[in-house]
Amino acid sequence: MDENMSTDSTAERLRDVKNAMAESAVAAGRDGDDVALIAVSKTHDFDAIRPALDAGQRVFGENRVQEAQGKWPAIRAEYPDAELHLIGPLQSNKARDAVALFDWIHTIDREKIAGAIAREIAAQNRNICCLVQVNTGMEPQKAGVDPDQAQAFVNTCQTKYSLTIKGLMCIPPLDEEAALHFALLQKIAKECGLPVLSMGMSADYEKAIAFGATHVRVGTAIFGTR
Ligand SMILES: *Cc1c(COP(=O)(O)O)cnc(C)c1O
C-alpha cells in the first residue's frame, strides 16, 4: 500500500472518530472534553501507530503486556508524553512489568491481581490509575467481577490494598444490546461513587457516550481491521 495514503487514512479516521465523539457528547448534553479517546493499538507496530501520534493522539490502549513491552519503549523515547492503558486480562506474574510500563490498568478483577499490583506500585513507587473490570454479561469465559460483587470488591481494593480505583470497565457480550450493559456499569459506578467509566469500542462508542462513558476504547475505527 502507498505509504502516504495509509498515513492519511489513519489521521482521517482518527479525526472522524473524534468528531463523532464530540457530536455524541453534545447530543447527550455532555461536555466533549469529559470523554477521553483511548486509541487501541494492539497488533499494530510503531509505523502504523505513528500517524496517530503525529496527529496529536497521546492516549493508547494495549491488551497484552508482552506485546506492549516490545514496542512502547521505542515509541515513548520519541513521544515521552504518551499515556498507556492496559485493557487486556492480567496475570499476577505480569504485574511487575505491567506496573513498570502502563499508566492505567483497566482490568483489576480479583484479589490476587489487586494484591500483586498494589505490591508492585509500592515497590516501584509508581502512580497508577486502576479500574475494576465488571463482567456485566456474567459470561463464564470473560474476565471481570460479577455485577453484584463489584461494590464489595472495589471496597476491598481501596481499603485492604490501598489501590486508587478511579472507576469501572466493561466489555459487553457480542450478541447482546450494549446499551443495557453500559447502563448497568453506569449504575454500579454511581453506587460506588466512582467517576470513571471505560466502555464503548469501535461499534458502539457513540452509544457508550450517551450512557456516561468517560473513556472509550477504539481500535478498528482508527487503525483499520486487525
Ligand atoms: C481490542 C479491544 C478494544 C478495541 O476494539 P475495536 O472493536 O477494534 O475498537 C477495546 N477494548 C478492549 C478490551 C479490547 O481488547
The ligand as an SDF file (V2000), in Angstrom:
LIG
                    3D

 15 15  0  0  0  0  0  0  0  0999 V2000
   -9.4120   -4.6550   21.1200 C   0  0  0  0  0  0  0  0  0  0  0  0
  -10.1330   -4.0190   22.2400 C   0  0  0  0  0  0  0  0  0  0  0  0
  -10.8570   -2.8200   22.0420 C   0  0  0  0  0  0  0  0  0  0  0  0
  -10.9800   -2.1310   20.6990 C   0  0  0  0  0  0  0  0  0  0  0  0
  -11.8360   -2.8470   19.8740 O   0  0  0  0  0  0  0  0  0  0  0  0
  -12.2740   -2.2980   18.4320 P   0  0  0  0  0  0  0  0  0  0  0  0
  -13.5250   -3.0240   18.1400 O   0  0  0  0  0  0  0  0  0  0  0  0
  -11.1500   -2.6320   17.4960 O   0  0  0  0  0  0  0  0  0  0  0  0
  -12.4740   -0.8340   18.5520 O   0  0  0  0  0  0  0  0  0  0  0  0
  -11.4850   -2.2610   23.1460 C   0  0  0  0  0  0  0  0  0  0  0  0
  -11.4320   -2.8340   24.3700 N   0  0  0  0  0  0  0  0  0  0  0  0
  -10.7430   -3.9690   24.5860 C   0  0  0  0  0  0  0  0  0  0  0  0
  -10.7240   -4.5430   25.9560 C   0  0  0  0  0  0  0  0  0  0  0  0
  -10.0900   -4.6080   23.5460 C   0  0  0  0  0  0  0  0  0  0  0  0
   -9.4180   -5.7480   23.7800 O   0  0  0  0  0  0  0  0  0  0  0  0
  1  2  1  0
  2  3  1  0
  2 14  2  0
  3  4  1  0
  3 10  2  0
  4  5  1  0
  5  6  1  0
  6  7  2  0
  6  8  1  0
  6  9  1  0
 10 11  1  0
 11 12  2  0
 12 13  1  0
 12 14  1  0
 14 15  1  0
M  END
$$$$
